[in-house]
Amino acid sequence: MAGRLSGKRILVTGAAQGIGAAIATAFAREGAALLLVDQDEALLAETATGLRAAGASLIDVAADITDADAINRAVDEARAAIGPLNALVNNAGINVFAEPLASTDAEWDRCFAVNLKGAWNCCRAVLPGLIEAGGGAILNIASTHAFTIIPHTFPYPLAKHALLGMTKSLGLEYAARGVRVNALAPGYVATQKVLDYWASFADPEAARAATLRLHPGGRIATPQEIALAAVFMISDECPFMNATCLTVDGGLSVQQHPA
């Protein structure tokens, strides 16, 4: 039986761990061929080896998404190895959190270089091929930071707001060419970054409990739950979904105050 993503050839960035690795695993399970990109060469190789052992068709390229030439080369390698790409998941990103006046120019530049310009580098690398093929799908992994603000997280939410703007702009620009561009906004997800965040407190268990209390269901998402949403949005099951954002946060951004 063909998988839900059979015939898809998908670039996934930030694929070595966390949400990116979960997305790559789910995509491979649904029959997609993959180009996996991450700047952590060793961890990416480990993830790719595990997926190949499970039967996945993929190539992995260690690259920094802020390097447009490196991304273009990776896309060229994928074309030769698995065929022309017809989908992209912009998952790679970094947390840059500060009080606004305490933030530095270097933090600002790095935040926007990865979270916005890096995503654009990948879009720009794949869009000509999608247009030439008559269509395709791009999914930008945004965040609830794209439409809400948590104090002392500057300038991260600015970059995610801009990523959502780019999603809408590209979605409208290329809709008539058959290209869908959407965003997916997770809230808290049980990744190593969140575990490290809790561990940064004097009482990690109390920090964890405080985070869970923010959620109506009393828990946070698993990376696999975010990946399930990504499968749907990249698949052909939502062909009229374009220039919009799907929120997958368990109701976090809807609840004004925890009960």
N, C-alpha and C positions, 0 to 999 in steps of 0.2 A: 504494500500500500504506500502510495506517495505521501510524503510529509506535507505539512501546511506551507512549507517554504521551499518545496522542490522547485528547482530551476532558478532559485535566487542565488546570486553571487554578491556577498555582502562584506563591506569593510566595517569592522568594529574597532573603534579606538579605545584605549585604556582597557585592553582586553586581558591583561595579565592576572587581574584579581578582582574581587568585589563584584559590583554590578556588571562590569564588563565581562568578566569570566563567566558569570551566570548567564548573561545574554548569549555569549558565544556557545555555551553548552546547550542552551535551549534551541538556538538556531540550528546547530549541527544535528540535534535530535530530530528536528523537523525537516531535515534533508537539504539544508543550505550548504553551499560551498563558501568558504570564508577567507578573507584577508584579515588577519589579526595584527594590530599595531599597538605597541606600547614602548615607552622609553626604557623600561626595566628589562634588559635583554635576557637575563638569567631567569627571572620569574615568568616572562613570556614564553620562553622555551619550555619551561616546566609545564605550563598550562597547555601549550600546543601539543606536547608529547602525550599528555593524558587524553586529549581529545582525539588525536590520531589513533591511539590505542583502542579507543571506543568506536573507530570507524569513520571519523570525520574527514572530509576533504577540505584541506586548508593549506595556506602558507602563512608564515609568521615573519614579520619584519620589525626589527627594533628601530624605532624612529621617534623623534620628538615632533609633535604636531605643529609646533611653532616654526619648524623648518619646512617651508612650502616645497622646496626642491626635493627634500627627502620623501614627502608625502606623494609627490608626483612620481618619483621613482618607484615607490611601493605600489602605486596603482598600475604602473606599467608592468611591474613584475607579476601582479595578479592577473593582468590581461593575458600574459603568456602562459601562466600556470593553470588558471582555473576558468579563464574566459573573461570577457568584459564585465565589469561590475554593474549591477542594476539596483543596488541599494547601499545605503550608508547609515551607520549609527554613530553619531558623535557623542561618545560617552566620556572620553578623557576630560579630566578637570582637576582643579586643585582648590582647596579651601584657603582663602586669605581673609582672615578676620582681624579687625582692629577697631578701636574708637577712631572716628574720622580724623580728628586733628593729630592723633598719634600715629597715623599711617604714614608710610614713606612713599616716595616716588617709585622706588624699586618694587615695593609691594604692589602698587597700582599697576605698574607696567607688566609685572609677571602675571597678575590676576587677569588682565585683559588679553595678554598675549596667549595664554592657554585657554581660558574659558570662552573667549569670543573670537579672536583672530585665528586661533588654532582650529576652531570649528569651521570658520570660513575657509581656511586653507583646504580642509578636507572637502567641503562643499564644492569649492572651485575646481578641485582635482577631478571630481566624479561627474559634475553636472554636464559637461559637454558630451560625455558618453551616454548619460541618461537621455539627453535630448535627442542625440543621434539615433538611439534605439527606440525612440517613441514613447519613453516613459520610464518611471522608476519611483523609488521612495527614499526619502531622507527622514531620519528621526533624530532629533536633537534631545539629548538627555538634559533637561533643565533642572528645576528644583522648585519647591514651594517658595524659595527665596526669590523666584521670578515674579511673584505677585504679592508677597508679604515681606515685612521687614522685621528682623530680630536685631535689637540694639547691639552695638559693638561687633557687628559682622561686616563692616565696611572694608573694602569696596565689593565684596563678593556678590551681594544682591544686585548691585548696579550691572555687573557683567551678566548675571542671569536674566535680569530684565531685558538687557540688550539682546541676549540670545533668543529670547522669546520674540522680540521685534524682528530679528533676522529671519526667524522661522516664518512669521506672517508675511514678511516682504518677499522672500523667495517663493513661498507657497503661491502667492498671487501672481508673481512674475512669470512662473513657469507652469501654471496650471493648464494652460491651453496647449502645452507641449507634452502633457501626460505625466508630469512630475508632481508627486505629492510631497509636501514638506510639513512635518508636524513635530510637536514637542511632547515629551513625557516628563511630568514633574513628580518625582518622589519626594516624600518627606524624610523622616528618620528611617534609615535602613541599617540592619545589623551587619555592617562591614567593619573591617579593621580600623578604619578612620573613626567610627563611632566608639568602638571599644577603647581606642587610644584617647578619645575625648573624655570618656568616663574615667579612665585611669589617671587623667591629669588632675583630678580633684583629690583632696585629702581623704574623702570618703567616696570611693568609686561606686559602691553599692547604693549609697544615698543619691548620687548623681544619676545612676541608672533608673532608680525608682522615680525620681522627679521627671525624667524624660518619659517614662511609661505613663505617668499620670496625665500627661498632656494629650494622650490619645484616647478617644472614646472607648476603644476596645481593650485598652490596657496593655497593648503591646506595640512593637514597631514591625516594619516589614522585613521580610527576608529578601536577599538578593534575587532568589528564584521567583518571588512574587512580582518583582519589577520586570524580570525577564519574560514572564508570561504576558504581561501587557505589551512588551516590545514585540513579541511574536505576532500578536494581533495587529499592531500598528504597521509592521513591515509587510505583513501578509496581504493577500488580495481580498481579505474578508471585510475590509472597510474602504472600498474604492472611492467613496465620495467624501472621505474625511481628509480635509486639507486646511493648512494654515491655522491650525488650532492646537490646543494643549490639553492632554489628558492628565488629570491629577490622580496620583495613586499614593495616598497618604493616610488611609484609614480614617479620614474625617478630621485630621489634625487642623487643617486650615479653615475648616468651617466652624469649629467650636470656639466660641469667644473666650470662655473660661472653663477650665476643667471642673468637673462636678465635685 
